[in-house]
Amino acid sequence: GCGFVKLGRYGPFRKEDRKQKDDFDLKTFVFDQEPSGWSFGVSEDFRSAKQIVDITDDTTGETHHLAESQIPMYVNECGYNPHLVQNVHSREEDDRNVIYYVDQRNAIKAGVSIELLTDYFSHYEMVRKRKGYGKDNITGIEKSDEDEASRLKRDCKEREEVVAMVSRLTPVEVYYRLDFLTQRIQIPLDDLLLNKSDKSTAFTTRQLKARIRLSWLAELFLDHIGKLERSESTLRLSEDVRSIVPDQGKSVVVSMLKEAKNMARSLRWSPAAKESCQSKNLQEILKNETVEEMVFRIENYIPFAMNANVWCPLARDYIKRVLIELSVFVRKGINCEDFAAMFKILQQHTSEIVQSIAKCARDADLVPLSFSHGSEGSLFVDPADNTHMSVCSIEGNSTLLKGVLSILSDFRQKAG
């Protein structure tokens, strides 16, 4: 045998492949978690923060051409398959370069081929779960992202983590996070979206999701910037800077927040960009992302939305319809004068669902009123907990209708 043989570098290949963890976390959220499957944390810090080696392109979220020209990218993972044995190991070089080595201790006969396999251990588990071959997938506890409720649960968890991360950023960190998002992702995406002749095919599904999620991040950052502008800690930071740069401390911080606010606004959808996304396929993606945004927003009102173990197909259809209507209502601004129109739309959808229930009864078709059996990890609901019980009908005292009415009532209070 020959022991460890250097297979090649996994990354980084370009200066853009080295990222601060916060920048990488924002990028992997924007590109629907795809970059998380092509990254490594390394020992060396990068600009005083934890460094992530990322071999995906900042405009597509998919592996870039330099990484694709190297063998290590094509090494598969053995995962939990007992018949597959790891024979490739990753090691750090200079605390920043990830190198793959083949561990071949036995001689290989001429003409014999072996599959190269590695193991990414526990930090790769969420990627496995999303793709359907994690430990909980194998045991039947969780489903892959092909299941809508499972995907929504994971995506909402990711959104919670993004909200928590943004909420702790200082004025300086806000500026640099937004500089990364605008310069490396938003501007190139908008250029691609607006300048290609065949716009319906120029944008991939992942890129469209990225553009939609950037718009969601815009409001998150703008809200946080507003809080920073009103906070005592920002004023103290201004004084700290002023002690170093006399008479300029406050102006420097205020100027950074002003520029950060402009960058955050640029993350929003422009009318021209929206006009470029009119194909049926792209509109369907936009609708699905809109539903996810609203599911995250209304978790406290309608528990486990879209979960087949909790809501029957008719109820899930009703939830989806209402969330799409609510998203339009919220995006254009909460105006008390619009509530009457919103209630009228809600009444129309409720009437249609009631008619569907009546039809199921006439046709003795219980499938639209039935639930999936079993549990989905933390989505399991105790039947004794009436606050989380689903309903097959849309009656006046149903949990679902109460949830929707609570959303409208809360929005109306916020509108004043």
For each residue, the residues with C-beta under 8 A, 3 or more apart:
1: 104 105 106 107
2: 5 104 105 107
3: 103 104 105
4: 89 101 102 103
5: 2 101 102 104
6: 99 100 101
7: 71 72 75 88 99 100 101 102 116
8: 70 71 72 99 100
9: 13 70 72 97 98 99 100
10: 40 53 55 67 70 72 73 90 98 99 100
11: 17 40 53 54 55 67 97 98
12: 15 17 18 53 54 55 96 97 98
13: 9 17 55 64 66 67 70
14: 17 64 66
15: 12 18
16: 19 58 184
17: 11 12 13 14 53 54 55
18: 12 15 46 51 52 53 54 96
19: 16 23 24 27 46 51 52 53 54
20: 23 24 46 47 49 50 51 52
21: 24 25 41 49 50 51 52
22: 25 26 49 165 169 173 177
23: 19 20 26 27 176 177 180
24: 19 20 21 27 28 35 39 52 54
25: 21 22 28 29 161 162 165
26: 22 23 29 30 162 165 177 180 181 217
27: 19 23 24 30 31 35 54 56 58 61 180 184 185
28: 24 25 31 33 34 35 36 39
29: 25 26 33 158 159 162 213
30: 26 27 61 181 185 209 210 213 214 217
31: 27 28 34 35 56 60 61 206 209 210
32: 61 206 209 210 213
33: 28 29 36 37 126 127 130 158
34: 28 31 37 38 56 61 62 206
35: 24 27 28 31 38 39 54 56 61
36: 28 33 39 126 127
37: 33 34 124 127
38: 34 35 54 55 56 63 67 73
39: 24 28 35 36 52 53 54 55 56
40: 10 11 52 53 90 98
41: 21 50 51 52 53 123
42: 51 52 53 92 95 96 97 98
43: 92 95 96
44: 51 94 95 96
45: 48 49 50 51
46: 18 19 20 49 50 51 52
47: 20
48: 45
49: 20 21 22 45 46
50: 20 21 41 45 46
51: 18 19 20 21 41 42 44 45 46 96
52: 18 19 20 21 24 39 40 41 42 46
53: 10 11 12 17 18 19 39 40 41 42 96 98
54: 11 12 17 18 19 24 27 35 38 39
55: 10 11 12 13 17 38 39 63 64 66 67 73
56: 27 31 34 35 38 39 60 61 62 63 64 67
57: 60 61 62 63 64
58: 16 27 184 185 188
59: 184 185 188 189 192 207
60: 31 56 57 204 206 207
61: 27 30 31 32 34 35 56 57 206 207 210
62: 34 56 57 206
63: 38 55 56 57 67 68 73
64: 13 14 55 56 57 67 68
65: 68 69
66: 13 14 55 69 70
67: 10 11 13 38 55 56 63 64 70 73
68: 63 64 65 73
69: 65 66
70: 8 9 10 13 66 67 73
71: 7 8 74 75 100 116
72: 7 8 9 10 75 100
73: 10 38 55 63 67 68 70
74: 71 116
75: 7 71 72 88 100 116 117 118
76: 115 116 117 118
77: 117 118 119 120 124
78: 81 84 85 86 117 118 119
79: 84 119 128 133
80: 133 134 135 138
81: 78 84
82:
83:
84: 78 79 81 115 117
85: 78 117
86: 78 89 103 117 118 119
87: 102 103 104 114 116 117 118
88: 7 75 100 101 102 103 116 117 118
89: 4 86 100 101 103 118
90: 10 40 98 99 100 101 118
91: 98 99 101
92: 42 43 95 96 97 98 99
93: 96 97 98 99
94: 44 97
95: 42 43 44 92
96: 12 18 42 43 44 51 53 92 93
97: 9 11 12 42 92 93 94
98: 9 10 11 12 40 42 53 90 91 92 93
99: 6 7 8 9 10 90 91 92 93
100: 6 7 8 9 10 71 72 75 88 89 90 118
101: 4 5 6 7 88 89 90 91
102: 4 5 7 87 88 116
103: 3 4 86 87 88 89
104: 1 2 3 5 87 108 114
105: 1 2 3
106: 1
107: 1 2
108: 104 112 114
109: 112
110:
111:
112: 108 109
113:
114: 87 104 108
115: 76 84
116: 7 71 74 75 76 87 88 102
117: 75 76 77 78 84 85 86 87 88
118: 75 76 77 78 86 87 88 89 90 100
119: 77 78 79 86
120: 77 123 124 127
121: 124
122: 125
123: 41 120
124: 37 77 120 121 127 128
125: 122 128 129 134 135
126: 33 36 129 130 134 154
127: 33 36 37 120 124 130 131
128: 79 124 125 131 132 133 134 135 137
129: 125 126 132 134 136 137 142 144 154
130: 33 126 127 144 145 151 154
131: 127 128 134 144 145
132: 128 129 137 143 144 145 146
133: 79 80 128 137 138
134: 80 125 126 128 129 131 137 138 142
135: 80 125 128 138 139
136: 129 139 141 142 377
137: 128 129 132 133 134 140 141 142 143 144
138: 80 133 134 135
139: 135 136
140: 137 374
141: 136 137 375 376 377
142: 129 134 136 137 150 376 377
143: 132 137 146 147 149 150 376
144: 129 130 131 132 137 147 150
145: 130 131 132 150 151 154
146: 132 143 151
147: 143 144 150 151
148: 151 152 306
149: 143 152 153 304 306 307 308 309 376 379
150: 142 143 144 145 147 153 154 376
151: 130 145 146 147 148 154 155
152: 148 149 155 156 292 295 305 306 307
153: 149 150 156 157 307 376 378 379
154: 126 129 130 145 150 151 157 158
155: 151 152 158 159 292 296
156: 152 153 159 160 292 295 296 299
157: 153 154 160 161
158: 29 33 154 155 161 162
159: 29 155 156 162 163 296
160: 156 157 163 164 296
161: 25 157 158 164 165
162: 25 26 29 158 159 165 166 217 220
163: 159 160 166 167 220
164: 160 161 167 168
165: 22 25 26 161 162 168 169
166: 162 163 169 174 177 217 220 221 224
167: 163 164 224
168: 164 165
169: 22 165 166 173 174 177 224
170: 173 174 228 237
171: 174 175 228 234 237 253 256 257 260
172: 175 176 256
173: 22 169 170 176 177
174: 166 169 170 171 177 178 221 224 225 228 256 257 260
175: 171 172 178 179 256 257 259 260 263
176: 23 172 173 179 180
177: 22 23 26 166 169 173 174 180 181 221
178: 174 175 181 182 221 260 263 264 267
179: 175 176 182 183 263
180: 23 26 27 176 177 183 184 185
181: 26 30 177 178 184 185 186 214 217 263 267
182: 178 179 185 186 187 263 266 267
183: 179 180 186 187
184: 16 27 58 59 180 181 188
185: 27 30 58 59 180 181 182 188 189 210 214
186: 181 182 183 189 190 211 214 266 267
187: 182 183 190 191 266
188: 58 59 184 185 191 192
189: 59 185 186 192 193 207 210 211 214
190: 186 187 193 194 211 270 273
191: 187 188 194 195
192: 59 188 189 195 196 202 203 207
193: 189 190 196 199 202 203 211 273 276 277
194: 190 191 272 273 276
195: 191 192
196: 192 193 199 202
197:
198: 201 202
199: 193 196 202 203 276 277
200: 203 278 279 281 282
201: 198
202: 192 193 196 198 199
203: 192 193 199 200 207 208 211 276 277 282
204: 60 207 208
205: 208 209 285
206: 31 32 34 60 61 62 209 210
207: 59 60 61 189 192 203 204 210 211
208: 203 204 205 211 212 277 282 285 286
209: 30 31 32 205 206 212 213 285 289
210: 30 31 32 61 185 189 206 207 213 214
211: 186 189 190 193 203 207 208 214 215 269 273
212: 208 209 215 216 269 285 286 289 290
213: 29 30 32 209 210 216 217 289
214: 30 181 185 186 189 210 211 217 218 267
215: 211 212 218 219 267 268 269
216: 212 213 219 220 293
217: 26 30 162 166 181 213 214 220 221 264 267
218: 214 215 221 222 264 265 266 267 268
219: 215 216 222 223 268
220: 162 163 166 216 217 223 224
221: 166 174 177 178 217 218 224 225 260 264 267
222: 218 219 225 226 261 264 265
223: 219 220 226 227
224: 166 167 169 174 220 221 227 228
225: 174 221 222 228 229 257 260 261 264
226: 222 223 229 230
227: 223 224 230 231
228: 170 171 174 224 225 231 233 234 257
229: 225 226 234 257
230: 226 227 234
231: 227 228 234 235
232: 235 236
233: 228 236 237
234: 171 228 229 230 231 237 238 253 257
235: 231 232 238 239 250
236: 232 233 239 240
237: 170 171 233 234 240 241 253
238: 234 235 241 242 249 250 252 253 254
239: 235 236 242 243 249 250
240: 236 237 243 244 249
241: 237 238 244 245 248 249 250 252 253
242: 238 239 245 246 247 248 249 250
243: 239 240 246 249
244: 240 241 249
245: 241 242 248 249 252
246: 242 243 249
247: 242
248: 241 242 245 251 252
249: 238 239 240 241 242 243 244 245 246 252 253
250: 235 238 239 241 242 253 254
251: 248 254 255
252: 238 241 245 248 249 255 256
253: 171 234 237 238 241 249 250 256 257
254: 238 250 251 257 258
255: 251 252 258 259
256: 171 172 174 175 252 253 259 260
257: 171 174 175 225 228 229 234 253 254 260 261
258: 254 255 261 262
259: 175 255 256 262 263
260: 171 174 175 178 221 225 256 257 263 264
261: 222 225 257 258 264 265
262: 258 259 265 266
263: 175 178 179 181 182 259 260 266 267
264: 178 217 218 221 222 225 260 261 267
265: 218 222 261 262 268
266: 182 186 187 218 262 263
267: 178 181 182 186 214 215 217 218 221 263 264
268: 215 218 219 265
269: 211 212 215 273 274
270: 190 273 274
271: 274 275
272: 194 275 276
273: 190 193 194 211 269 270 276 277
274: 269 270 271 277
275: 271 272 278
276: 193 194 199 203 272 273
277: 193 199 203 208 273 274 282 283 286
278: 200 275 282 283
279: 200 282 283
280: 283 284
281: 200 284 285
282: 200 203 208 277 278 279 285 286
283: 277 278 279 280 286 287
284: 280 281 287 288
285: 205 208 209 212 281 282 288 289
286: 208 212 277 282 283 289 290
287: 283 284 290 291 324
288: 284 285 291 292
289: 209 212 213 285 286 292 293
290: 212 286 287 293 294 323 324 327
291: 287 288 294 295 306 320 323 324 327
292: 152 155 156 288 289 295 296
293: 216 289 290 296 297 327
294: 290 291 297 298 323 324 326 327 330
295: 152 156 291 292 298 299 305 306 323
296: 155 156 159 160 292 293 299
297: 293 294 330
298: 294 295 301 302 305 323 326 403 407
299: 156 295 296 302 303 305
300:
301: 298 403 404 406 407 410
302: 298 299 305 319 399 400 403 404 407
303: 299 310 381 387 388 403
304: 149 307 309 310 311 379 381 388
305: 152 295 298 299 302 311 316 319 323
306: 148 149 152 291 295 311 316 319 320
307: 149 152 153 304 310 311 376 379
308: 149 311 313 316 371 372
309: 149 304 371 372 373 374 375 376 379 380 381
310: 303 304 307 371 379 381 388 390
311: 304 305 306 307 308 315 316 319 371 390 400
312: 315 316 368 369 370 371 390 392
313: 308 316 317 367 368 369 370
314: 317 318 353 356 357 360 368 369 392 394
315: 311 312 318 319 390 391 392 394 400
316: 305 306 308 311 312 313 319 320
317: 313 314 320 321 353
318: 314 315 321 322 349 350 353 394 400
319: 302 305 306 311 315 316 322 323 400
320: 291 306 316 317 323 324
321: 317 318 324 325 349
322: 318 319 325 326 346 349 404
323: 290 291 294 295 298 305 319 320 326 327
324: 287 290 291 294 320 321 327 328
325: 321 322 328 329 342 345 346 349
326: 294 298 322 323 329 330 342 407
327: 290 291 293 294 323 324 330 331
328: 324 325 331 332
329: 325 326 332 334 338 342 411
330: 294 297 326 327 334 411
331: 327 328
332: 328 329 335
333:
334: 329 330 338 411 412 414 415
335: 332 338 415
336: 339 412 415 416
337: 340
338: 329 334 335 341 342
339: 336 342 343 408 412
340: 337 343 344
341: 338 344 345
342: 325 326 329 338 339 345 346 408
343: 339 340 346 347 408
344: 340 341 347 348
345: 325 341 342 348 349
346: 322 325 342 343 349 350 404 408
347: 343 344 350 351
348: 344 345 351 352
349: 318 321 322 325 345 346 352 353
350: 318 346 347 353 354 394 401
351: 347 348 354 355
352: 348 349 355 356
353: 314 317 318 349 350 356 357 394
354: 350 351 357 358 393 394
355: 351 352 358 359
356: 314 352 353 359 360 368
357: 314 353 354 360 361 369 392 393 394
358: 354 355 361 362
359: 355 356 362 363 365
360: 314 356 357 363 364 365 366 368 369
361: 357 358 364
362: 358 359
363: 359 360
364: 360 361
365: 359 360 368
366: 360 369 370
367: 313 370
368: 312 313 314 356 360 365
369: 312 313 314 357 360 366 392 393
370: 312 313 366 367
371: 308 309 310 311 312 390
372: 308 309
373: 309
374: 140 309
375: 141 309 379 380
376: 141 142 143 149 150 153 307 309 379 380
377: 136 141 142 380
378: 153
379: 149 153 304 307 309 310 375 376
380: 309 375 376 377
381: 303 304 309 310 385 388 389
382: 385 388
383: 389
384:
385: 381 382 388 389
386: 389 399
387: 303 399
388: 303 304 310 381 382 385 399
389: 381 383 385 386 399
390: 310 311 312 315 371 399 400
391: 315 394 395 398 399 400
392: 312 314 315 357 369
393: 354 357 369 398
394: 314 315 318 350 353 354 357 391 398 400 401
395: 391 398 401
396: 401
397: 401 402
398: 391 393 394 395 401 402
399: 302 386 387 388 389 390 391 402 403
400: 302 311 315 318 319 390 391 394 403 404
401: 350 394 395 396 397 398 404 405
402: 397 398 399 405 406
403: 298 301 302 303 399 400 406 407
404: 301 302 322 346 400 401 407 408
405: 401 402 408 409
406: 301 402 403 409 410
407: 298 301 302 326 403 404 410 411
408: 339 342 343 346 404 405 411 412
409: 405 406 412 413
410: 301 406 407 413 414
411: 329 330 334 407 408 414 415
412: 334 336 339 408 409 415
413: 409 410 416
414: 334 410 411
415: 334 335 336 411 412
416: 336 413
